[in-house]
Amino acid sequence: MRIIREGIQAAQQVVRFDCSRCHAMFEATAKEVTFVADFRDGDYLSIACPTCKDTCTRAAPQGFVSW
Ligand SMILES: [Zn+2]
């Protein structure tokens, strides 16, 4: 088999978060984040901050695959 383009695996998709409350910076995989479809303001990702447990959100990157 000859692979023309490799598919994106959830574990390979890493997004960076910057907590606006405690300023923690961390990375999470697509499987760890919650994908929120928002047609008005744009899709975004949500996850609990590992430090302060506050909900961190950021815009979903272009081409992001939700799981
Ligand atoms: Zn935090």
N, CA, C, O and the ligand as a Tripos MOL2 file, in Angstrom:
@<TRIPOS>MOLECULE
protein
  269   267    68     0     0
PROTEIN
NO_CHARGES

@<TRIPOS>ATOM
      1 N           0.8290   -1.1970    0.0000 N.3       1 MET1
      2 CA          0.0000    0.0000    0.0000 C.3       1 MET1
      3 C           0.8670    1.2520    0.0000 C.2       1 MET1
      4 O           1.9110    1.3090    0.6500 O.2       1 MET1
      5 N           0.4120    2.2430   -0.7380 N.am      2 ARG2
      6 CA          1.1400    3.5090   -0.7810 C.3       2 ARG2
      7 C           0.2280    4.5860   -0.1960 C.2       2 ARG2
      8 O          -0.8580    4.8530   -0.7090 O.2       2 ARG2
      9 N           0.6920    5.1820    0.8700 N.am      3 ILE3
     10 CA         -0.1170    6.1960    1.5460 C.3       3 ILE3
     11 C           0.1440    7.5660    0.9240 C.2       3 ILE3
     12 O           1.2790    8.0440    0.9030 O.2       3 ILE3
     13 N          -0.9030    8.1790    0.4280 N.am      4 ILE4
     14 CA         -0.7730    9.5030   -0.1920 C.3       4 ILE4
     15 C          -0.7630   10.5750    0.8980 C.2       4 ILE4
     16 O           0.0380   11.5100    0.8750 O.2       4 ILE4
     17 N          -1.6750   10.4080    1.8470 N.am      5 ARG5
     18 CA         -1.7250   11.3510    2.9670 C.3       5 ARG5
     19 C          -2.1550   10.5950    4.2110 C.2       5 ARG5
     20 O          -3.1540    9.8760    4.1990 O.2       5 ARG5
     21 N          -1.4060   10.7600    5.2690 N.am      6 GLU6
     22 CA         -1.7480   10.0820    6.5130 C.3       6 GLU6
     23 C          -2.9240   10.7700    7.1890 C.2       6 GLU6
     24 O          -3.0080   11.9980    7.2050 O.2       6 GLU6
     25 N          -3.8170    9.9870    7.7380 N.am      7 GLY7
     26 CA         -4.9500   10.5430    8.4600 C.3       7 GLY7
     27 C          -4.4900   11.1230    9.7830 C.2       7 GLY7
     28 O          -3.4280   10.7750   10.2990 O.2       7 GLY7
     29 N          -5.3010   12.0060   10.3180 N.am      8 ILE8
     30 CA         -4.9690   12.6260   11.5960 C.3       8 ILE8
     31 C          -5.4820   11.7410   12.7260 C.2       8 ILE8
     32 O          -6.6540   11.3660   12.7470 O.2       8 ILE8
     33 N          -4.6110   11.4150   13.6490 N.am      9 GLN9
     34 CA         -5.0320   10.6270   14.8070 C.3       9 GLN9
     35 C          -5.2380   11.5680   15.9860 C.2       9 GLN9
     36 O          -4.5410   12.5710   16.1380 O.2       9 GLN9
     37 N          -6.2120   11.2160   16.8100 N.am     10 ALA10
     38 CA         -6.5730   12.0730   17.9310 C.3      10 ALA10
     39 C          -5.3750   12.3950   18.8180 C.2      10 ALA10
     40 O          -5.2380   13.5180   19.3040 O.2      10 ALA10
     41 N          -4.5150   11.4140   19.0240 N.am     11 ALA11
     42 CA         -3.3740   11.6080   19.9100 C.3      11 ALA11
     43 C          -2.3410   12.5510   19.3060 C.2      11 ALA11
     44 O          -1.5220   13.1200   20.0280 O.2      11 ALA11
     45 N          -2.3760   12.7200   17.9750 N.am     12 GLN12
     46 CA         -1.3920   13.5790   17.3200 C.3      12 GLN12
     47 C          -1.8170   15.0360   17.3160 C.2      12 GLN12
     48 O          -0.9920   15.9370   17.1620 O.2      12 GLN12
     49 N          -3.1010   15.2560   17.4860 N.am     13 GLN13
     50 CA         -3.6060   16.6270   17.4800 C.3      13 GLN13
     51 C          -3.4550   17.2230   18.8660 C.2      13 GLN13
     52 O          -4.1760   16.8590   19.7950 O.2      13 GLN13
     53 N          -2.5230   18.1270   18.9940 N.am     14 VAL14
     54 CA         -2.2710   18.7360   20.2940 C.3      14 VAL14
     55 C          -2.5900   20.2210   20.2150 C.2      14 VAL14
     56 O          -2.1300   20.9240   19.3160 O.2      14 VAL14
     57 N          -3.3690   20.6750   21.1500 N.am     15 VAL15
     58 CA         -3.7000   22.1010   21.1950 C.3      15 VAL15
     59 C          -3.2040   22.6870   22.5070 C.2      15 VAL15
     60 O          -3.2320   22.0320   23.5490 O.2      15 VAL15
     61 N          -2.7530   23.9250   22.4360 N.am     16 ARG16
     62 CA         -2.1960   24.5870   23.6100 C.3      16 ARG16
     63 C          -3.2250   25.5170   24.2380 C.2      16 ARG16
     64 O          -3.9440   26.2360   23.5450 O.2      16 ARG16
     65 N          -3.2770   25.4870   25.5390 N.am     17 PHE17
     66 CA         -4.1950   26.3470   26.2670 C.3      17 PHE17
     67 C          -3.4110   27.2710   27.1860 C.2      17 PHE17
     68 O          -2.3570   26.9210   27.7160 O.2      17 PHE17
     69 N          -3.9650   28.4570   27.3520 N.am     18 ASP18
     70 CA         -3.3590   29.4510   28.2260 C.3      18 ASP18
     71 C          -4.4660   29.8760   29.1860 C.2      18 ASP18
     72 O          -5.3650   30.6220   28.8000 O.2      18 ASP18
     73 N          -4.4100   29.4190   30.4080 N.am     19 CYS19
     74 CA         -5.4820   29.6890   31.3540 C.3      19 CYS19
     75 C          -5.5310   31.1830   31.6930 C.2      19 CYS19
     76 O          -4.5390   31.7790   32.1110 O.2      19 CYS19
     77 N          -6.7200   31.7670   31.4980 N.am     20 SER20
     78 CA         -6.8420   33.2060   31.7450 C.3      20 SER20
     79 C          -6.9740   33.5110   33.2280 C.2      20 SER20
     80 O          -6.8470   34.6640   33.6410 O.2      20 SER20
     81 N          -7.2260   32.4920   34.0240 N.am     21 ARG21
     82 CA         -7.4140   32.7170   35.4540 C.3      21 ARG21
     83 C          -6.0970   32.6070   36.2220 C.2      21 ARG21
     84 O          -5.7220   33.5240   36.9530 O.2      21 ARG21
     85 N          -5.3880   31.4660   36.0510 N.am     22 CYS22
     86 CA         -4.1450   31.2710   36.8160 C.3      22 CYS22
     87 C          -2.9060   31.3290   35.9300 C.2      22 CYS22
     88 O          -1.7850   31.1920   36.4200 O.2      22 CYS22
     89 N          -3.1020   31.5340   34.6160 N.am     23 HIS23
     90 CA         -2.0150   31.6840   33.6460 C.3      23 HIS23
     91 C          -1.1930   30.4160   33.4690 C.2      23 HIS23
     92 O          -0.0380   30.4750   33.0450 O.2      23 HIS23
     93 N          -1.7780   29.2780   33.7890 N.am     24 ALA24
     94 CA         -1.1100   28.0130   33.4900 C.3      24 ALA24
     95 C          -1.1180   27.8070   31.9830 C.2      24 ALA24
     96 O          -2.0700   28.1880   31.3010 O.2      24 ALA24
     97 N          -0.0580   27.2050   31.4670 N.am     25 MET25
     98 CA         -0.0190   26.8900   30.0430 C.3      25 MET25
     99 C           0.1590   25.3850   29.9190 C.2      25 MET25
    100 O           1.0520   24.7990   30.5300 O.2      25 MET25
    101 N          -0.6840   24.7830   29.1380 N.am     26 PHE26
    102 CA         -0.6100   23.3360   29.0020 C.3      26 PHE26
    103 C          -1.1210   22.9090   27.6310 C.2      26 PHE26
    104 O          -1.8050   23.6600   26.9350 O.2      26 PHE26
    105 N          -0.7710   21.6880   27.2670 N.am     27 GLU27
    106 CA         -1.1950   21.1450   25.9900 C.3      27 GLU27
    107 C          -2.0910   19.9460   26.2380 C.2      27 GLU27
    108 O          -1.8810   19.1860   27.1830 O.2      27 GLU27
    109 N          -3.0840   19.7830   25.3900 N.am     28 ALA28
    110 CA         -3.9950   18.6570   25.5190 C.3      28 ALA28
    111 C          -4.2490   18.0510   24.1450 C.2      28 ALA28
    112 O          -4.2000   18.7500   23.1330 O.2      28 ALA28
    113 N          -4.5160   16.7640   24.1140 N.am     29 THR29
    114 CA         -4.8260   16.1120   22.8450 C.3      29 THR29
    115 C          -6.3120   16.2600   22.5460 C.2      29 THR29
    116 O          -7.1060   16.6150   23.4170 O.2      29 THR29
    117 N          -6.6650   15.9830   21.3100 N.am     30 ALA30
    118 CA         -8.0560   16.1330   20.8670 C.3      30 ALA30
    119 C          -9.0040   15.2750   21.7000 C.2      30 ALA30
    120 O         -10.1700   15.6280   21.8790 O.2      30 ALA30
    121 N          -8.5100   14.1620   22.2040 N.am     31 LYS31
    122 CA         -9.3590   13.2670   22.9870 C.3      31 LYS31
    123 C          -9.6620   13.8390   24.3710 C.2      31 LYS31
    124 O         -10.6520   13.4690   25.0020 O.2      31 LYS31
    125 N          -8.8120   14.7330   24.8300 N.am     32 GLU32
    126 CA         -8.9790   15.2620   26.1800 C.3      32 GLU32
    127 C          -9.8650   16.5010   26.2240 C.2      32 GLU32
    128 O         -10.4460   16.8250   27.2590 O.2      32 GLU32
    129 N          -9.9590   17.1820   25.1000 N.am     33 VAL33
    130 CA        -10.7330   18.4190   25.0870 C.3      33 VAL33
    131 C         -12.1790   18.1550   24.6740 C.2      33 VAL33
    132 O         -12.4920   17.1270   24.0730 O.2      33 VAL33
    133 N         -13.0400   19.0930   25.0070 N.am     34 THR34
    134 CA        -14.4310   19.0280   24.5780 C.3      34 THR34
    135 C         -14.6110   19.9910   23.4230 C.2      34 THR34
    136 O         -14.3130   21.1800   23.5360 O.2      34 THR34
    137 N         -15.1000   19.4700   22.3160 N.am     35 PHE35
    138 CA        -15.3190   20.2910   21.1340 C.3      35 PHE35
    139 C         -16.7290   20.8700   21.1890 C.2      35 PHE35
    140 O         -17.7050   20.1290   21.2970 O.2      35 PHE35
    141 N         -16.8310   22.1740   21.1170 N.am     36 VAL36
    142 CA        -18.1340   22.8280   21.1800 C.3      36 VAL36
    143 C         -18.4090   23.5190   19.8450 C.2      36 VAL36
    144 O         -17.6930   24.4400   19.4520 O.2      36 VAL36
    145 N         -19.4460   23.0660   19.1620 N.am     37 ALA37
    146 CA        -19.8100   23.6690   17.8730 C.3      37 ALA37
    147 C         -20.6310   24.9260   18.1250 C.2      37 ALA37
    148 O         -21.7040   24.8720   18.7260 O.2      37 ALA37
    149 N         -20.1190   26.0440   17.6630 N.am     38 ASP38
    150 CA        -20.8030   27.3190   17.8530 C.3      38 ASP38
    151 C         -20.8500   28.0260   16.4980 C.2      38 ASP38
    152 O         -19.8500   28.5740   16.0340 O.2      38 ASP38
    153 N         -22.0090   28.0050   15.8860 N.am     39 PHE39
    154 CA        -22.1220   28.5510   14.5370 C.3      39 PHE39
    155 C         -22.0510   30.0790   14.5230 C.2      39 PHE39
    156 O         -21.7000   30.6740   13.5050 O.2      39 PHE39
    157 N         -22.3750   30.7020   15.6310 N.am     40 ARG40
    158 CA        -22.3980   32.1590   15.6710 C.3      40 ARG40
    159 C         -21.0090   32.7460   15.9290 C.2      40 ARG40
    160 O         -20.5620   33.6430   15.2140 O.2      40 ARG40
    161 N         -20.3430   32.2360   16.9470 N.am     41 ASP41
    162 CA        -19.0440   32.8000   17.3100 C.3      41 ASP41
    163 C         -17.8690   31.9360   16.8680 C.2      41 ASP41
    164 O         -16.7160   32.3080   17.0880 O.2      41 ASP41
    165 N         -18.1410   30.7910   16.2490 N.am     42 GLY42
    166 CA        -17.0690   29.9030   15.8230 C.3      42 GLY42
    167 C         -16.8710   28.7640   16.8040 C.2      42 GLY42
    168 O         -17.0720   28.9250   18.0080 O.2      42 GLY42
    169 N         -16.4770   27.6180   16.2860 N.am     43 ASP43
    170 CA        -16.2770   26.4390   17.1270 C.3      43 ASP43
    171 C         -15.1390   26.6780   18.1050 C.2      43 ASP43
    172 O         -14.1550   27.3470   17.7880 O.2      43 ASP43
    173 N         -15.2910   26.1260   19.2860 N.am     44 TYR44
    174 CA        -14.2120   26.2840   20.2530 C.3      44 TYR44
    175 C         -13.9890   25.0060   21.0580 C.2      44 TYR44
    176 O         -14.8040   24.0830   21.0330 O.2      44 TYR44
    177 N         -12.8760   24.9760   21.7640 N.am     45 LEU45
    178 CA        -12.4910   23.8190   22.5570 C.3      45 LEU45
    179 C         -12.5480   24.1960   24.0230 C.2      45 LEU45
    180 O         -12.2530   25.3310   24.3970 O.2      45 LEU45
    181 N         -12.9260   23.2430   24.8440 N.am     46 SER46
    182 CA        -13.0750   23.4920   26.2680 C.3      46 SER46
    183 C         -12.3940   22.3860   27.0680 C.2      46 SER46
    184 O         -12.4650   21.2100   26.7100 O.2      46 SER46
    185 N         -11.7360   22.7800   28.1540 N.am     47 ILE47
    186 CA        -11.0880   21.7980   29.0200 C.3      47 ILE47
    187 C         -10.9210   22.4220   30.4050 C.2      47 ILE47
    188 O         -10.8310   23.6420   30.5400 O.2      47 ILE47
    189 N         -10.8820   21.5770   31.4220 N.am     48 ALA48
    190 CA        -10.6700   22.0800   32.7810 C.3      48 ALA48
    191 C          -9.1820   22.2940   33.0020 C.2      48 ALA48
    192 O          -8.3700   21.4230   32.6900 O.2      48 ALA48
    193 N          -8.8260   23.4460   33.5370 N.am     49 CYS49
    194 CA         -7.4200   23.7400   33.8140 C.3      49 CYS49
    195 C          -6.8900   22.7540   34.8550 C.2      49 CYS49
    196 O          -7.5330   22.5340   35.8810 O.2      49 CYS49
    197 N          -5.7250   22.1610   34.5980 N.am     50 PRO50
    198 CA         -5.1680   21.1950   35.5480 C.3      50 PRO50
    199 C          -4.7380   21.8280   36.8670 C.2      50 PRO50
    200 O          -4.5880   21.1280   37.8680 O.2      50 PRO50
    201 N          -4.5400   23.1340   36.8790 N.am     51 THR51
    202 CA         -4.0770   23.8110   38.0790 C.3      51 THR51
    203 C          -5.2370   24.3450   38.9180 C.2      51 THR51
    204 O          -5.3870   23.9770   40.0830 O.2      51 THR51
    205 N          -6.0560   25.2150   38.3210 N.am     52 CYS52
    206 CA         -7.1040   25.8610   39.0950 C.3      52 CYS52
    207 C          -8.4890   25.2580   38.8440 C.2      52 CYS52
    208 O          -9.4630   25.6590   39.4800 O.2      52 CYS52
    209 N          -8.5790   24.2910   37.9160 N.am     53 LYS53
    210 CA         -9.8300   23.5860   37.5970 C.3      53 LYS53
    211 C         -10.8800   24.4790   36.9370 C.2      53 LYS53
    212 O         -12.0220   24.0610   36.7450 O.2      53 LYS53
    213 N         -10.4970   25.6940   36.5930 N.am     54 ASP54
    214 CA        -11.4120   26.5680   35.9010 C.3      54 ASP54
    215 C         -11.5510   26.0750   34.4610 C.2      54 ASP54
    216 O         -10.6800   25.3610   33.9640 O.2      54 ASP54
    217 N         -12.6200   26.4440   33.8060 N.am     55 THR55
    218 CA        -12.8300   26.0140   32.4270 C.3      55 THR55
    219 C         -12.0680   26.9220   31.4700 C.2      55 THR55
    220 O         -12.2860   28.1330   31.4410 O.2      55 THR55
    221 N         -11.1830   26.3310   30.6970 N.am     56 CYS56
    222 CA        -10.4100   27.0810   29.7180 C.3      56 CYS56
    223 C         -10.9930   26.8230   28.3340 C.2      56 CYS56
    224 O         -11.3310   25.6900   27.9920 O.2      56 CYS56
    225 N         -11.1030   27.8690   27.5550 N.am     57 THR57
    226 CA        -11.5940   27.7050   26.1930 C.3      57 THR57
    227 C         -10.6440   28.3990   25.2260 C.2      57 THR57
    228 O          -9.9110   29.3170   25.5940 O.2      57 THR57
    229 N         -10.6760   27.9470   24.0060 N.am     58 ARG58
    230 CA         -9.9110   28.5830   22.9360 C.3      58 ARG58
    231 C         -10.5900   28.2140   21.6210 C.2      58 ARG58
    232 O         -11.3110   27.2200   21.5310 O.2      58 ARG58
    233 N         -10.3460   29.0310   20.6150 N.am     59 ALA59
    234 CA        -10.9330   28.7670   19.3020 C.3      59 ALA59
    235 C         -10.3670   27.4590   18.7480 C.2      59 ALA59
    236 O          -9.1800   27.1690   18.8980 O.2      59 ALA59
    237 N         -11.2210   26.6870   18.1160 N.am     60 ALA60
    238 CA        -10.7590   25.4350   17.5210 C.3      60 ALA60
    239 C          -9.8740   25.7490   16.3240 C.2      60 ALA60
    240 O         -10.2510   26.5540   15.4720 O.2      60 ALA60
    241 N          -8.6820   25.1160   16.2450 N.am     61 PRO61
    242 CA         -7.7920   25.3900   15.1210 C.3      61 PRO61
    243 C          -8.4370   24.9370   13.8070 C.2      61 PRO61
    244 O          -9.2890   24.0490   13.7870 O.2      61 PRO61
    245 N          -8.0100   25.5630   12.7280 N.am     62 GLN62
    246 CA         -8.5020   25.1900   11.4060 C.3      62 GLN62
    247 C          -8.2070   23.7220   11.1550 C.2      62 GLN62
    248 O          -7.0900   23.2590   11.3820 O.2      62 GLN62
    249 N          -9.2070   22.9940   10.6880 N.am     63 GLY63
    250 CA         -9.0050   21.5920   10.3630 C.3      63 GLY63
    251 C          -9.0170   20.6670   11.5640 C.2      63 GLY63
    252 O          -8.6710   19.4900   11.4540 O.2      63 GLY63
    253 N          -9.4140   21.1960   12.7090 N.am     64 PHE64
    254 CA         -9.4390   20.3790   13.9090 C.3      64 PHE64
    255 C         -10.5000   19.2860   13.7770 C.2      64 PHE64
    256 O         -11.6300   19.5490   13.3660 O.2      64 PHE64
    257 N         -10.1220   18.0680   14.1290 N.am     65 VAL65
    258 CA        -11.0510   16.9500   14.0520 C.3      65 VAL65
    259 C         -11.5250   16.6090   15.4570 C.2      65 VAL65
    260 O         -10.7220   16.2660   16.3250 O.2      65 VAL65
    261 N         -12.8270   16.7050   15.6780 N.am     66 SER66
    262 CA        -13.3520   16.3950   17.0050 C.3      66 SER66
    263 C         -13.6190   14.9070   17.1460 C.2      66 SER66
    264 O         -13.9040   14.2230   16.1620 O.2      66 SER66
    265 N         -13.5270   14.4090   18.3660 N.am     67 TRP67
    266 CA        -13.6700   12.9770   18.6170 C.3      67 TRP67
    267 C         -14.7460   12.7130   19.6460 C.2      67 TRP67
    268 O         -15.0060   11.5590   19.9850 O.2      67 TRP67
    269 ZN         -5.9280   27.7760   35.6110 Zn       68 ZN68
@<TRIPOS>BOND
     1     1     2 1
     2     2     3 1
     3     3     4 2
     4     3     5 am
     5     5     6 1
     6     6     7 1
     7     7     8 2
     8     7     9 am
     9     9    10 1
    10    10    11 1
    11    11    12 2
    12    11    13 am
    13    13    14 1
    14    14    15 1
    15    15    16 2
    16    15    17 am
    17    17    18 1
    18    18    19 1
    19    19    20 2
    20    19    21 am
    21    21    22 1
    22    22    23 1
    23    23    24 2
    24    23    25 am
    25    25    26 1
    26    26    27 1
    27    27    28 2
    28    27    29 am
    29    29    30 1
    30    30    31 1
    31    31    32 2
    32    31    33 am
    33    33    34 1
    34    34    35 1
    35    35    36 2
    36    35    37 am
    37    37    38 1
    38    38    39 1
    39    39    40 2
    40    39    41 am
    41    41    42 1
    42    42    43 1
    43    43    44 2
    44    43    45 am
    45    45    46 1
    46    46    47 1
    47    47    48 2
    48    47    49 am
    49    49    50 1
    50    50    51 1
    51    51    52 2
    52    51    53 am
    53    53    54 1
    54    54    55 1
    55    55    56 2
    56    55    57 am
    57    57    58 1
    58    58    59 1
    59    59    60 2
    60    59    61 am
    61    61    62 1
    62    62    63 1
    63    63    64 2
    64    63    65 am
    65    65    66 1
    66    66    67 1
    67    67    68 2
    68    67    69 am
    69    69    70 1
    70    70    71 1
    71    71    72 2
    72    71    73 am
    73    73    74 1
    74    74    75 1
    75    75    76 2
    76    75    77 am
    77    77    78 1
    78    78    79 1
    79    79    80 2
    80    79    81 am
    81    81    82 1
    82    82    83 1
    83    83    84 2
    84    83    85 am
    85    85    86 1
    86    86    87 1
    87    87    88 2
    88    87    89 am
    89    89    90 1
    90    90    91 1
    91    91    92 2
    92    91    93 am
    93    93    94 1
    94    94    95 1
    95    95    96 2
    96    95    97 am
    97    97    98 1
    98    98    99 1
    99    99   100 2
   100    99   101 am
   101   101   102 1
   102   102   103 1
   103   103   104 2
   104   103   105 am
   105   105   106 1
   106   106   107 1
   107   107   108 2
   108   107   109 am
   109   109   110 1
   110   110   111 1
   111   111   112 2
   112   111   113 am
   113   113   114 1
   114   114   115 1
   115   115   116 2
   116   115   117 am
   117   117   118 1
   118   118   119 1
   119   119   120 2
   120   119   121 am
   121   121   122 1
   122   122   123 1
   123   123   124 2
   124   123   125 am
   125   125   126 1
   126   126   127 1
   127   127   128 2
   128   127   129 am
   129   129   130 1
   130   130   131 1
   131   131   132 2
   132   131   133 am
   133   133   134 1
   134   134   135 1
   135   135   136 2
   136   135   137 am
   137   137   138 1
   138   138   139 1
   139   139   140 2
   140   139   141 am
   141   141   142 1
   142   142   143 1
   143   143   144 2
   144   143   145 am
   145   145   146 1
   146   146   147 1
   147   147   148 2
   148   147   149 am
   149   149   150 1
   150   150   151 1
   151   151   152 2
   152   151   153 am
   153   153   154 1
   154   154   155 1
   155   155   156 2
   156   155   157 am
   157   157   158 1
   158   158   159 1
   159   159   160 2
   160   159   161 am
   161   161   162 1
   162   162   163 1
   163   163   164 2
   164   163   165 am
   165   165   166 1
   166   166   167 1
   167   167   168 2
   168   167   169 am
   169   169   170 1
   170   170   171 1
   171   171   172 2
   172   171   173 am
   173   173   174 1
   174   174   175 1
   175   175   176 2
   176   175   177 am
   177   177   178 1
   178   178   179 1
   179   179   180 2
   180   179   181 am
   181   181   182 1
   182   182   183 1
   183   183   184 2
   184   183   185 am
   185   185   186 1
   186   186   187 1
   187   187   188 2
   188   187   189 am
   189   189   190 1
   190   190   191 1
   191   191   192 2
   192   191   193 am
   193   193   194 1
   194   194   195 1
   195   195   196 2
   196   195   197 am
   197   197   198 1
   198   198   199 1
   199   199   200 2
   200   199   201 am
   201   201   202 1
   202   202   203 1
   203   203   204 2
   204   203   205 am
   205   205   206 1
   206   206   207 1
   207   207   208 2
   208   207   209 am
   209   209   210 1
   210   210   211 1
   211   211   212 2
   212   211   213 am
   213   213   214 1
   214   214   215 1
   215   215   216 2
   216   215   217 am
   217   217   218 1
   218   218   219 1
   219   219   220 2
   220   219   221 am
   221   221   222 1
   222   222   223 1
   223   223   224 2
   224   223   225 am
   225   225   226 1
   226   226   227 1
   227   227   228 2
   228   227   229 am
   229   229   230 1
   230   230   231 1
   231   231   232 2
   232   231   233 am
   233   233   234 1
   234   234   235 1
   235   235   236 2
   236   235   237 am
   237   237   238 1
   238   238   239 1
   239   239   240 2
   240   239   241 am
   241   241   242 1
   242   242   243 1
   243   243   244 2
   244   243   245 am
   245   245   246 1
   246   246   247 1
   247   247   248 2
   248   247   249 am
   249   249   250 1
   250   250   251 1
   251   251   252 2
   252   251   253 am
   253   253   254 1
   254   254   255 1
   255   255   256 2
   256   255   257 am
   257   257   258 1
   258   258   259 1
   259   259   260 2
   260   259   261 am
   261   261   262 1
   262   262   263 1
   263   263   264 2
   264   263   265 am
   265   265   266 1
   266   266   267 1
   267   267   268 2
@<TRIPOS>SUBSTRUCTURE
     1 MET1         2 RESIDUE 1 A MET
     2 ARG2         6 RESIDUE 1 A ARG
     3 ILE3        10 RESIDUE 1 A ILE
     4 ILE4        14 RESIDUE 1 A ILE
     5 ARG5        18 RESIDUE 1 A ARG
     6 GLU6        22 RESIDUE 1 A GLU
     7 GLY7        26 RESIDUE 1 A GLY
     8 ILE8        30 RESIDUE 1 A ILE
     9 GLN9        34 RESIDUE 1 A GLN
    10 ALA10       38 RESIDUE 1 A ALA
    11 ALA11       42 RESIDUE 1 A ALA
    12 GLN12       46 RESIDUE 1 A GLN
    13 GLN13       50 RESIDUE 1 A GLN
    14 VAL14       54 RESIDUE 1 A VAL
    15 VAL15       58 RESIDUE 1 A VAL
    16 ARG16       62 RESIDUE 1 A ARG
    17 PHE17       66 RESIDUE 1 A PHE
    18 ASP18       70 RESIDUE 1 A ASP
    19 CYS19       74 RESIDUE 1 A CYS
    20 SER20       78 RESIDUE 1 A SER
    21 ARG21       82 RESIDUE 1 A ARG
    22 CYS22       86 RESIDUE 1 A CYS
    23 HIS23       90 RESIDUE 1 A HIS
    24 ALA24       94 RESIDUE 1 A ALA
    25 MET25       98 RESIDUE 1 A MET
    26 PHE26      102 RESIDUE 1 A PHE
    27 GLU27      106 RESIDUE 1 A GLU
    28 ALA28      110 RESIDUE 1 A ALA
    29 THR29      114 RESIDUE 1 A THR
    30 ALA30      118 RESIDUE 1 A ALA
    31 LYS31      122 RESIDUE 1 A LYS
    32 GLU32      126 RESIDUE 1 A GLU
    33 VAL33      130 RESIDUE 1 A VAL
    34 THR34      134 RESIDUE 1 A THR
    35 PHE35      138 RESIDUE 1 A PHE
    36 VAL36      142 RESIDUE 1 A VAL
    37 ALA37      146 RESIDUE 1 A ALA
    38 ASP38      150 RESIDUE 1 A ASP
    39 PHE39      154 RESIDUE 1 A PHE
    40 ARG40      158 RESIDUE 1 A ARG
    41 ASP41      162 RESIDUE 1 A ASP
    42 GLY42      166 RESIDUE 1 A GLY
    43 ASP43      170 RESIDUE 1 A ASP
    44 TYR44      174 RESIDUE 1 A TYR
    45 LEU45      178 RESIDUE 1 A LEU
    46 SER46      182 RESIDUE 1 A SER
    47 ILE47      186 RESIDUE 1 A ILE
    48 ALA48      190 RESIDUE 1 A ALA
    49 CYS49      194 RESIDUE 1 A CYS
    50 PRO50      198 RESIDUE 1 A PRO
    51 THR51      202 RESIDUE 1 A THR
    52 CYS52      206 RESIDUE 1 A CYS
    53 LYS53      210 RESIDUE 1 A LYS
    54 ASP54      214 RESIDUE 1 A ASP
    55 THR55      218 RESIDUE 1 A THR
    56 CYS56      222 RESIDUE 1 A CYS
    57 THR57      226 RESIDUE 1 A THR
    58 ARG58      230 RESIDUE 1 A ARG
    59 ALA59      234 RESIDUE 1 A ALA
    60 ALA60      238 RESIDUE 1 A ALA
    61 PRO61      242 RESIDUE 1 A PRO
    62 GLN62      246 RESIDUE 1 A GLN
    63 GLY63      250 RESIDUE 1 A GLY
    64 PHE64      254 RESIDUE 1 A PHE
    65 VAL65      258 RESIDUE 1 A VAL
    66 SER66      262 RESIDUE 1 A SER
    67 TRP67      266 RESIDUE 1 A TRP
    68 ZN68       269 GROUP 0 **** ****
